[in-house]
């Protein structure tokens, strides 16, 4: 009897859903209805557990629009809040980065409302607030090794799909914008890949943040099948980084990998340096041409940056204390008064750009935040005897350092997708540190 009632109830629910889908399809079309159903399914999965929301967030960043990425970010925050309510408590966790994160957020808020164009600064304000909001949710949740591991795997697998698409673009011969390369200095370059991003430098910034994580998974896993899998994945990502022909990313990645070896086992540096130098002789001509022009002012791209930095310093001299306001629109409003021979969206230097946008307080807070994150990471690596903590703390420190080195010649907090990824990596650094602190507390009991 109960079985019949259950079947009848499910049948009625099925009929009701069918009628509802039919009505929606009639008024909005089948495609829009399908999108709505998929969105509701994703929302249901994301709300169920924060780790699911974060995985979907990571998967979405390279493939959906900026607005949808931000909406997914809001879903992540809501998922954490629901989980805190469900658990009946919110455990505030102190880390050396907390105060500086709050201070940086306050600086962003103030420099949005006091911007030369408050409405123009709102885009970057929203991105920073949502991204840093996710960082705070990650900090105050219970961080487990299993979650950090699977988030790392998700980051790497997502980057692999992006990289495969980038390699496909290379063989298809996608068109290259004239400003992407100086043909007189690089005559053999016909294509620079960008995959799902707007230009090759953005793709490179994304991939160099994830390549160290892939290498970590390669060395951390002991199973031979897993090692072969992550070795292949690392190779695919590395090839795509090469095909972006982004010199700044190459320098950033090289710095990051040297740091990786130093932190994991500095003795291996003796092997890696000759191996790296030997690999130069196996590189194709177009790669060697790009390497040869690193730092050359005869290259139009380098010359452009050099002149831009010189002129942008004049903006900093006038706005060193207050800043002009957050975001590229504030910069676009002020820059024509100082930079008349160019029409840049930013200064192509993360540190100079932050100083111009947020003033002296903003750049000092940002630098102190990064220094504290590195100090926390080094403390965990040096003092922890746990293999997981050592490897994954190193991977996220290297990830952050690689993109920050690239930030010396590019503004890595300009594009929404890269901004979201940057703060996610910051969050993962702090999560790795929290795992170390939890281990230390257990040992002291």
TIMIBA-448947 format. One record per atom (N, C-alpha, C, O, CB): x, z, y. Coordinates in steps of 0.2 Angstrom, whole numbers, plus 5000, padded with zeros to 4 digits. Each point is the difference from the previous one (the first is absolute). Glycine has a CB too. Layout:
N
XZY
...
//
This chain:
445
500450004994
499650005006
500450005006
499949965005
499250104989
501449995006
500550005006
500449935001
500149985005
500050154993
500149844996
500349945000
499649955003
500349965004
500350074986
498849965008
499549955003
500050015008
500049955004
499450044985
500550075013
499950025007
500749985004
500049975005
499250124993
501349924999
500749985003
500149935001
500249975005
500350134990
499349864999
500049935000
499549975006
500249955003
500150054984
499150035013
499549975005
500350015007
499949965004
499250074988
501250035009
500350025007
500549955002
500049975005
499750154993
500849874997
500549955001
499849935002
500249965004
500550114988
498749915004
499749935001
499750005007
500149955003
499750044984
499950065015
499750005007
500550005005
500049965005
499050104991
501649975003
500550005005
500349935000
500249985005
500150144993
499849854996
500349935000
499649955003
500249965004
500350074985
498849985010
499549955004
500150015007
500049955004
499250064986
500850065013
500050015007
500749975003
499949975005
499450144993
501249904998
500749975003
499949935000
500349975005
500350134990
499149875000
500049935000
499649975006
500149955003
500050054984
499350035014
499649985006
500350015006
500049965004
499050084990
501450025007
500450015006
500549945001
500149985006
499750154993
500649864996
500549955000
499749935002
500349965004
500450104988
498749925005
499649945002
499850005007
500149945003
499550064985
500250055015
499850005007
500649995004
499949965005
499150124992
501549965002
500649995004
500349935000
500249985005
500050144993
499849854996
500249934999
499649955004
500349965003
500250074985
498949995012
499549955003
500150005008
500149955003
499150074988
500950045012
500150015007
500749995002
500249975006
498950114994
501449944996
500750005002
500549954996
500549985002
499350135002
499949864991
500449954996
500350034994
500250065001
500049875010
500050044984
500350024994
500750035001
500250054998
499149874996
501150045010
500750025001
500050075004
500450044998
499949845002
499350135006
500050065003
499850064996
500250055001
499649885010
499750054985
499750064996
500550024995
500150064998
498849895003
501550004996
500550014995
500650055003
500250044997
499549854997
500450095013
500550045003
499850075001
500450055000
500049855006
499050114996
499750065001
500050054994
500250055000
499149905009
500550024985
500050034994
500850024998
500150064998
498949884998
501450025005
500750014998
500350065005
500350044998
499949844998
499650125010
500250055005
499750074998
500450055000
499649865009
499450094989
499750064997
500350034994
500150064999
498849905006
501349994991
500450024993
500650035002
500250054998
499249864996
501050065011
500650025002
500050075003
500450054999
500049835003
499050135003
499950065003
499950064995
500250055001
499349885009
500150054985
499850054995
500750034996
500150054999
498749895000
501650015000
500650014996
500550045005
500350054998
499649854995
500150085013
500550045005
499850075001
500450045001
499849855004
499150124996
499850075001
500050044995
500150065001
499149895007
500950034986
500050044994
500650045000
500050064998
499449864995
501250055008
500650045000
500549975005
500149945001
499750094987
500550015017
500549975005
500549964997
500249955003
499650155003
500549914988
500549964997
499749934999
500449955001
500250154994
498849895003
499749935000
500049975006
500149945001
499250104989
500550005016
499949975006
500749975003
500049955003
499050134999
501549964997
500749985002
500249944996
500349965003
500050165000
499649884991
500249944996
499649945003
500349945000
499950134989
499249935012
499649945003
500349995007
500049945002
498950094991
501250025011
500349995006
500749965000
500149955004
499350165000
501049914991
500749964999
499849934998
500449965003
500250154994
499049884999
499849934997
499749965006
500149945000
499750114989
499949985016
499649965005
500549985005
499849955003
499150124995
501649975004
500449995006
500249925001
499949975005
500450154994
500049864996
500349935001
499549944999
500149955002
500950094994
498449985002
499549944998
499450005004
499649955000
500850064989
499450045015
499450005004
500150005007
500650015002
498850054989
500149935013
500150005007
500350075003
499950054996
499249865005
501150095005
500350065003
499450055001
500150064998
500849885008
498550044996
499450045000
499850034994
499950065000
499849875010
500350034985
499850034993
500550054997
499950054997
499549845001
501350105004
500550044998
499950075003
500050054997
500849865002
499050095008
499850065004
499450044997
500050064999
500549895011
499050014988
499450024997
500250044993
499750054999
499649865007
501150064990
500250034994
500450065001
500050054996
500149844999
500350115011
500450065002
499550065001
500150064998
500849875007
498550054999
499550055001
499750034994
499950064999
499949885012
500150014984
499750024993
500550054997
499850054997
499649845002
501350105001
500550054998
499950075003
500050054996
500849855002
499150105008
500050075004
499350034997
500050064999
500749905011
498850004990
499350034998
500150034993
499750054998
499749875010
500950044988
500150024993
500350064999
499850054996
500249835001
500650135007
500350075000
499650055002
500050064997
501149885005
498550055004
499650055002
499450024995
499950065000
500349905012
499550004985
499650014995
500350044994
499750054998
499649855005
501350084995
500350044995
500250075002
499950054996
500649845000
499750125011
500150075002
499450045000
500050064998
500949905009
498550014995
499450035000
499850024992
499750054999
499949895012
500550014985
499850014993
500450054997
499750044996
500049845003
500950135003
500550054997
499850075003
500250054997
500749865001
498850095008
499850065003
500550035005
499950065002
499449964988
501349945011
500550035004
500449945002
500149954997
499950174997
500349905012
500549955003
500750045001
500050055004
499149885002
501450064990
500650035000
500549975005
500249954999
499650094989
500350005018
500549975005
500750014997
500250064998
499049975011
501249924991
500750004998
500449995006
500049955003
499750014985
500850095012
500549995006
500649964997
500250014995
499450105010
500649844999
500649964999
500450005007
499650005005
499949934984
501150065011
500449995006
499749945004
500250005006
500850054989
498649915002
499849945003
499350015004
499849965004
500949974988
499050125006
499350015002
499950005008
499649965003
500250104986
500649985014
499950015007
500249945004
499749985005
500650144993
500249844999
500349945004
499449944999
500049965004
501250084994
498549964996
499549954999
499450025005
499749955003
500650044985
499550075013
499550025004
500249985008
499649975003
500050124989
501049935009
500349985007
500049935001
499849975006
500950134994
499549864995
500049925001
499349985001
499949955004
501150044989
498550045003
499349985001
499750015007
499749965003
500250064985
500350045014
499850025007
500349955005
499749985005
500250144992
500749865002
500449965005
499649935000
499949975005
501250094993
498749914996
499649944999
499450015004
499849955004
500750024985
499150085010
499450015003
500050005008
499749975004
499950104986
500949975013
500150005007
500249945003
499749985005
500750144993
500049844998
500349945003
499549944998
500149945003
501050104996
498349984998
499549955000
499550005006
499949955003
500250064984
499850065014
499550015006
500449995007
499649985005
499750104988
501349935007
500449995006
500349935000
500549995005
499750134996
499749844995
500349934999
499849965006
499550015004
500449994984
500549955014
499949955005
499449964998
499749975005
501550024998
498650014991
499349974998
499850044994
500149984994
500349905010
499250174997
499750044995
499649974994
500150014995
499950085014
499649864994
499749964994
500449964996
499949994994
499150005014
501649984995
500449964996
500450044996
500349984995
499849955014
500050144992
500450044996
499650034994
500350034995
500450005015
498749964990
499550034995
500249974993
499950044995
499249975013
501149934991
500149974993
500650044997
499950034994
499749865010
500950124999
500650044998
499850074999
500350034995
500549895010
498950115000
499750074999
499650014994
500250054996
499849965016
499649944986
499650014994
500450004994
499950034995
499149925011
501550004994
500449994994
500450064999
500150034994
499949855008
500350155003
500450064999
499650064998
500250034995
500649925014
498750064994
499550054998
499850004993
500150054996
499549965016
500249934986
499850004993
500550014995
500050034995
499149895009
501550044997
500650004996
500350085000
500150024994
500149865008
499850155003
500350075000
499550054997
500250054997
500549925014
498750014990
499450044997
500150004992
499950054997
499349925013
501049974988
500150004992
500650044998
500050034995
499549855005
501050125005
500650044998
499850075000
500350034995
500549885011
498850114998
499850075000
499650024994
500150064997
500049945016
499549964985
499650014994
500450004994
499950054996
499249895009
501450024995
500550004994
500450065000
500150034995
500049855006
500150155005
500450065000
499750064998
500250044996
500449915014
498750054992
499650064998
499750004994
499650054998
500249975014
500349934984
499749994993
500550034995
500650015002
498649895002
500550114990
500550024995
500449944997
499749954997
499550145000
501449905005
500449954998
500350014993
500350054998
500049925014
499649984983
500250004993
500549944999
500049955003
499050114993
501549954999
500449954998
499749944998
500249945001
500650154996
498649924999
499649954997
499849955006
500049944999
499750134991
500049965015
499749975006
500549965003
499949945002
499250144999
501549955001
500549965003
500349954996
500149945003
500250165003
499749914987
500349944996
499549945000
500249955001
500350144992
498849925006
499649955000
499949975007
499849945000
499650114990
500649985015
500049975007
500649965001
500049945003
499450165002
501249924992
500649965000
499949934996
500249955003
500550164999
499049904993
499949944995
499549955004
500149945000
500150134989
499349965014
499549965004
500449965005
499849945001
499350144996
501349955007
500449975006
500449944997
500049955003
500050165003
500349914989
500549954997
499649944997
500249945001
500650154996
498749924999
499649944997
499649965006
500049944999
499950134990
499949965016
499749975006
500549955003
499949955001
499350155001
501449934999
500549965003
500349944996
500249955002
500150165004
499649904987
500249954995
499549945001
500249945000
500350154992
498949925009
499549955001
500149965006
500049945001
499150134993
501049975012
500249975006
500649964999
500149945003
499450165003
501049924991
500749974999
499949934996
500349955002
500350164999
499049904994
499949944996
499649945004
500249945000
499750134990
499749955015
499749965004
500549975005
500049945002
498950124997
501549985004
500549985004
500549954997
500249955003
499750165003
500349904988
500449954996
499749944999
500249945001
500350154993
498849915005
499649944999
500049965006
500049945000
499350124992
500649985014
500149965007
500649965000
500049955003
499350145002
501349944993
500649975001
500049934996
500349955003
500350164998
499249894993
500049944996
499449955003
500149944999
500350134991
499149965013
499549955003
500349975007
499749955002
499450124992
501449975009
500249975006
499650015006
499849965003
500849964990
499250155008
499550015005
500349995007
500650015001
498950084992
500149895012
500349985007
500350065003
499850064999
499449855002
501350085003
500450055003
500049995008
500149955002
500650064988
499150045013
499950005008
500749995003
500550034997
498550045002
501049905006
500749985003
500450065002
500650005000
498949905004
500150154998
500450065003
500350054994
500350055002
498949945008
500749994984
500250044994
500749994998
500350054997
498649944999
501449965007
500749994998
500349955005
499749955002
500150074986
500949995013
500449955004
500249954996
500550014996
499850085012
499449854992
500249944996
500849985001
500349984995
498549985004
501450055007
500749985001
500550044997
500649984998
499049985013
500250114988
500550044996
499850014993
500450024996
499750045015
499349924987
499850004993
499749944998
499449994998
500450135003
500649824998
499749944999
499749994993
499649954999
501250005008
499450094988
499750004993
499450034999
499750004994
501549995002
498550055009
499450044999
499449965002
499949975005
500850134997
498949894993
499449965001
499350044999
499549985003
501149934992
499550155002
499450044999
500250085000
500550024997
499049884996
500150145010
500050075000
499350024998
499549995003
501450025006
499150034985
499450024998
499750065003
500450045003
500049924986
498950055011
499750065003
499450034996
499750055002
500749905009
499550014984
499450034995
499450015004
499749965003
501250094989
498850015007
499450025003
500150035007
499550025003
500050004986
501149985014
500150035007
500149945005
500049944998
500650164997
499449925011
500049955005
500749965001
500049945002
499150135004
501449964993
500749975000
500550034995
499850054998
499949925015
500850004986
500550024995
500350075002
500150044995
500249845003
499850145008
500350075001
499550054998
500250054998
500449905012
498850044991
499550054998
500050014992
499950054998
499449925013
500749974986
500050004993
500750044997
499950044996
499449855004
501250105004
500650034998
500050085001
500250044996
500449855007
499150135003
499950075001
499650034995
500250064998
499949925014
499449994986
499650034994
500450004994
500050064997
499049895008
501350004993
500450004993
500650055000
500150034995
499549855004
500750125007
500650054999
499850075000
500450054998
500349875009
498750104995
499850074999
499850014993
500050064998
499549945013
500449954985
499750014993
500649984995
500050034994
498849945010
501749994998
500549984995
500450074997
500150004994
500049895012
500050164998
500450064998
499650034995
500250044995
500449975016
498749994990
499550044995
500149964993
499950034995
499350015015
500849894990
500049974994
500750014997
500050014993
499349905012
501250104998
500750014997
500050074997
500250014995
500349925013
499150124996
500050074997
499650004993
500250034996
499850015016
499449924988
499650004994
500549964994
499950024994
499049975013
501549974995
500549974995
500450054997
500150004994
499949895012
500350154998
500550054998
499750064997
500350034996
500549935013
498650064994
499750064998
499750004993
500150044995
499649985016
500049924987
499749994994
500549994994
500549965001
498549995005
500950084989
500550004994
499849954995
500449974996
499950145006
499149874998
499749954995
500349935001
499949985006
499050094992
501349904997
500449935001
499549955003
500249965004
500650074987
498649975006
499549965002
499850015008
500049955004
499550044984
500450075014
499950015007
500649985004
499949985006
499450124991
501349915001
500649985004
500049935001
500249975005
500450134990
499349864999
500049935001
499449975005
500149965004
500350034984
499150055012
499449985004
500250015007
499949965004
499350074987
501150035011
500150025007
500749965002
500049995006
499450124993
501049874997
500649965001
499749935003
500349985005
500550094986
498849915005
499749935002
499650005006
500149965004
499850024984
499750075013
499650015006
500550015006
499949975005
499250094989
501449985005
500550015006
500449935002
500149995006
500150134990
499949844999
500349945001
499549955004
500349975004
500450044985
498749995009
499549965003
499950025008
500049965004
499450034985
500650085012
499950025007
500749995004
499949985006
499350114990
501449915001
500649995003
500049925002
500349995005
500350114989
499249865001
500049935002
499649985006
500249965004
500050024984
499250055012
499549995006
500350035006
500049965005
499150044987
501350055008
500350035006
500549955002
500149995006
499750134991
500649854999
500549955001
499749945004
500249975004
500550074986
498749945007
499649945002
499750015007
499849955004
500050024984
500150095014
499850015007
500549985005
499949995006
499450104990
501349915002
500649995004
500050045007
500249985005
499849904991
499850185003
500050055005
500650045000
500150044996
498749975003
501749985006
500650035000
500050075001
500450044997
500149865007
499150125000
499950085002
499850034993
500250064999
499549925013
499849994984
499850044994
500650004995
500050054996
498849915006
501649994998
500650004995
500550065002
500250034996
499649845002
500350135008
500450065003
499750074998
500450044997
500149885012
498950084992
499650074999
500050014993
500150064998
499249925011
500649974986
500050014993
500750024998
500050044995
499049885004
501550045003
500750024998
500250075002
500250044995
500149845006
499550145005
500150075002
499650054995
500350054998
499949915014
499250024987
499650054995
500350004993
500050064998
499049915009
501249984990
500250004994
500750044999
500150034995
499349865003
501050105007
500650045000
499950085001
500350044996
500349865009
498950114999
499750075000
499750024993
500250064998
499649935015
499949974984
499750014993
500550024996
500050064996
499149865006
501550054997
500550014996
500450065001
500250044996
499949845003
500050145008
500350065002
499650064998
500350054998
500249885012
498950064991
499550064998
499950014993
500050064997
499549925014
500549974985
499950004993
500650024996
500150044996
498949885005
501550045000
500750004997
500549975004
500149944999
499450074989
500850025016
500549975005
500649964996
500349965003
499450135006
500449934985
500649974996
499849934999
500549964999
499850154996
499149875004
499849934999
500149965005
500049945000
499150104993
501049985013
500249965006
500649964999
500149955003
499450145004
501049944989
500649964998
499849944997
500449955000
500350154999
498849904997
499849944996
499549955005
500149944999
500050134990
499549965014
499549965004
500349965006
499849955001
499450134996
501349955006
500349965006
500449944997
499849955003
500450165003
500249894989
500349934998
499449964997
500149945001
501050124996
498449965000
499549964997
499649975006
499849944999
500150144991
500049965015
499649975006
500449945003
499849955002
499750165000
501249904999
500449955003
500149944996
500049955002
500650145003
499449924988
500049954996
499449965000
500049934999
500850134994
498649975008
499449965000
500049955006
499649954999
499850154996
501049915010
500049965006
500249934998
499749955002
500550145005
500249904988
500249944998
499549964996
500149944999
501150105001
498349994997
499549974997
499449985004
499549974997
500950104993
499649955016
499449995004
499949935003
500649975001
499550155002
499349864998
499949935002
500349995007
500150055004
498949944989
501149955009
500349995007
499550025006
500350035004
500349874991
498850105004
499550025005
500150085001
499950025006
499349884992
500950134997
500150085001
500650015003
500150045005
499349984985
501249955008
500650015003
500049985008
500350035004
500349954984
499149975013
499949985007
499750055004
500250025006
499749864991
499650155001
499650065003
500550065001
500050035005
498949924991
501450064999
500550065000
500549995005
500250045004
499649984984
500549925012
500549985005
499850015007
500450015005
500049914987
498950075010
499850015007
499750065002
499850015005
499949884994
500450164996
499850075002
500550035006
500650004999
499050024989
500149995017
500350035006
500349945005
500350025005
500050084988
499649845005
500349945004
499549995006
499449994999
501249964991
499750055016
499649985006
499949935001
499649985004
500850125001
499949864990
499949935000
499349984997
499749955001
501650034999
498550074996
499349994997
499550025005
500050055003
500549974985
499049935013
499550015005
499650064999
499850035005
500149854996
500050144993
499650064999
500350075002
499750045003
499849904987
501250065008
500450065002
500150005008
499950055003
500749944986
499549955014
500149995007
499350035004
500050035005
500849874993
498650084999
499450015003
499950085000
499850035005
499749864991
500750144998
499950084999
500550035005
499850055004
499949944984
500949995013
500550035004
499850005007
500050055004
500949914989
498849985010
499749995007
499450055001
499950035005
500649854995
499150124995
499450045000
500150075001
499750035004
499749884989
501150115003
500250085000
500250015007
499950065003
500449944985
500249965015
500250015006
499550015006
500050045004
501049904992
498550015003
499550005005
499550064999
499750035005
500449854996
499850144992
499550054999
500350075002
499650055001
500049884989
501050085010
500350065003
499850025007
499950055002
501149934990
498849965012
499850025007
499350035000
499850045004
500949864999
498950084992
499350034999
500150084998
499750045003
499849854993
501050125000
500150074998
500350045006
499850065000
500449904988
500250015016
500250045006
499550025004
500050065003
501049874997
498450035001
499550025004
499550054997
499650035003
500549865003
499850104987
499550044996
500350044995
499750024995
499549895007
501450124999
500450044995
499650064999
500150034994
501049925009
498650085002
499650064999
499350004997
499950034995
500850015014
498949924994
499349994998
499949954995
499550014996
500250025015
500749924988
499849944996
499549965003
499650025004
500750054986
499649875007
499549955003
499350014996
499549985003
501449945001
499150114990
499450004996
500249974993
500449965000
498950045011
500250024985
500149984993
499849934999
499549985003
500350134993
500649855000
499849934998
500349945003
500250015006
498850054991
500949895000
500349945003
499649975006
500349975005
500050004984
499050055012
499749975006
500250045006
500049975006
499050014987
501250085007
500350045005
500749965002
500149995006
499350124991
501049884998
500649965001
499949935003
500449985005
500150094986
499049905007
499949935003
499750005007
500149965004
499650014984
500050095014
499850005007
500650025005
500049975005
498950074990
501550005002
500650025005
500649954999
500349995005
499350134993
500549854997
500649964999
500149945004
500649995002
499450054987
499549935013
500149945005
500350025007
500349965003
498749994991
500950115008
500350035006
500850004999
500350015005
498650054998
501349954991
500750014999
500449944996
500549985001
499350144999
499849854996
500249954995
499749935002
499449994997
500950094994
500049885013
499649945003
500249944996
499649955000
500350105011
500649954985
500249944996
499850004993
500149954996
500950055011
498650054991
499850014993
499350025000
499750035006
501449994990
498549984999
499350034999
500050044994
499649984995
499949925012
500950154992
500050044994
499450054999
499750025005
501649974996
498650024992
499550054999
500350074999
499650055000
499749864994
501350095005
500450074999
500749985001
500249945001
498950114991
501350005008
500750005002
500549984994
500649995000
499250095008
499949914986
500449994994
500550054998
500549994997
499349895005
500050195000
500450054999
499550065000
499850025005
501349935000
498950084989
499550064999
500150065005
499550025003
500449944985
500750065012
500250065004
499949985008
499850055003
501049994988
499449905011
499949995007
499349995002
499850025005
501349924995
498550034995
499349995001
499650075000
499650015005
500549884989
500150165002
499750065000
500150045006
499650035003
500549974985
500649995015
500250045006
499649975006
499850035004
501349994991
498849915005
499649975005
499350025000
499650015005
501249894995
498950104994
499350024999
499850075001
499550025004
500449884988
500550145005
499950085000
500450045005
499950065000
499749924988
500949995015
500450045004
500550044996
500149994994
499050015015
501350044995
500650034997
499750064995
500450014995
500249975016
498850054990
499850054996
499849964993
500250034995
499450045014
500149874991
499849974994
500549984996
500050014994
499149955012
501550014997
500549984996
500450054997
500350004994
499849905013
500050164997
500350064997
499650034994
500350024995
500250005017
498949984989
499650034994
500049964994
500150024995
499150035014
500849884992
500049954995
500750014996
500050014994
499249915012
501350084998
500750014997
500150074996
500350004995
500249925014
499250134994
500150074997
499550004993
500250034995
500050025017
499349914988
499650004994
500349964995
500150034994
498949975013
501449954994
500349964995
500650044998
500250004994
499549895011
500750154999
500650044998
499750054996
500450024995
500249965016
498950054990
499750064996
499849974993
500150044995
499550025016
500149894989
499849974993
500649984996
500050024994
499049935011
501550034998
500749994997
500350064997
500350014995
499949885012
499850164998
500250074998
499750034994
500350034996
500049985016
499049984988
499650034995
500249964993
500150044995
499049995013
501049914993
500149964994
500750024997
500150014994
499249895010
501250105000
500750024998
500050074997
500350014995
500249925014
499150114994
500050074997
499750004993
500250034996
499650025016
499649914987
499750004993
500549964995
500150034995
498849975011
501549954996
500449974996
500650044998
500250004994
499449895011
500750145000
500650044998
499850074996
500450014996
500149955015
498950074991
499950064996
499650004994
500050044996
500050015015
499649894988
499650004994
500449974994
500449965001
498650025007
500850054987
500349984993
499649954996
500149984995
500550135005
498849885003
499549964997
500149935001
500149985006
499150114995
500849874994
500249935000
499549965004
500249965004
500450054985
498750015010
499549965004
500150015007
500049955004
499250074986
500950055012
500050015007
500649965003
500049985006
499550144992
501149884999
500649975003
499949935001
500149975005
500650114989
499049885001
499949935000
499549985005
500149955004
500250044984
499150045012
499549985004
500050025008
499849975004
499550034986
501050065011
500250025006
500549955003
499949985006
499950144992
500749864998
500549955003
499749935001
500149975005
500750094988
498749925003
499749945001
499649995006
500149955004
499850044984
499750065014
499750005006
500450015006
499849985006
499250064988
501550005006
500550015005
500349935002
500149985005
500150144992
500049854997
500449935001
499549955003
500149965004
500650074986
498649975007
499549965003
499950005007
500049955004
499550064985
500550065014
499950015007
500649985004
500049975005
499350124992
501349925000
500749985004
500049935000
500349975005
500350144991
499349854999
500049935000
499649975006
500349965004
499950044984
499250025013
499649975005
500250025007
499949975005
499150034986
501250075009
500350025007
500649965002
500150005006
499450124991
500949874998
500649965002
499849935003
500249975005
500550094986
498849915005
499749935002
499750015007
500049955004
499850024984
500050095014
499650025006
500549995006
499850005006
499450074988
501549935005
500449995005
500049935003
500249995006
500550094989
499049875001
500049935003
499249975000
499949945001
501350044995
498450075002
499349984999
499550065002
500250064998
500149854993
499250085011
499550065002
499650004994
499549974999
500550025013
500150064983
499750014994
499350035001
499650014995
501549994999
498750035012
499450035001
499649965004
499650025004
500950094995
499549825000
499649965004
499449974996
499450005002
501649975005
499150014987
499549974996
499650054996
500350054997
500449855002
498650105001
499650054997
500250024993
500150064998
499049915010
501049984988
500250014993
500650034999
500150054995
499349855002
501150085007
500750044999
499950075003
500450044997
500249855004
499150125004
499950075003
499650044994
500350064999
499649905013
499650024985
499750034995
500550024994
500050054997
498949905006
501550004995
500550014995
500550055002
500250044996
499649845000
500450115010
500650055003
499750074999
500450044997
500049875011
499050114994
499850075000
499850024993
500150064998
499549935014
500249964984
499950024993
500750024996
500050054997
499049875003
501550045002
500750024997
500250075003
500350044996
500049845003
499650135007
500150075003
499650054996
500350054998
499949905014
499250044987
499650054996
500350014993
500050054997
499049915009
501249984991
500350014993
500750045000
500150044995
499349855002
500950105008
500650045001
499950085000
500350044997
500249875010
499050114997
499850075000
499650024994
500150064998
499849935014
499849974984
499750024994
500550014995
500050054996
499149885006
501550034998
500550014995
500450075002
500250044995
500049845004
499850145007
500350065003
499650064997
500250054998
500349895012
498850054991
499550054998
500150024992
499950054998
499349915011
500949984987
500150014993
500650054999
500050044995
499549855002
501150095007
500650044999
499850085002
500350044996
500449855007
499050125002
499850075002
499650034995
500150064999
499949905013
499550014985
499650034995
500450024994
499950054997
499149885007
501550024994
500450024994
500550065002
500150044996
499949845001
500250125009
500450065002
499650065000
500350064998
500449875009
498750074995
499650065000
499950034993
500050064999
499449905012
500449994985
499950024993
500650044997
500050044996
499249865002
501450075003
500650034998
500250075002
500350044997
500149845002
499450135008
500150065003
499550064998
500150065001
500349875008
499150054987
499550054998
500250044994
499750044997
499449885007
//
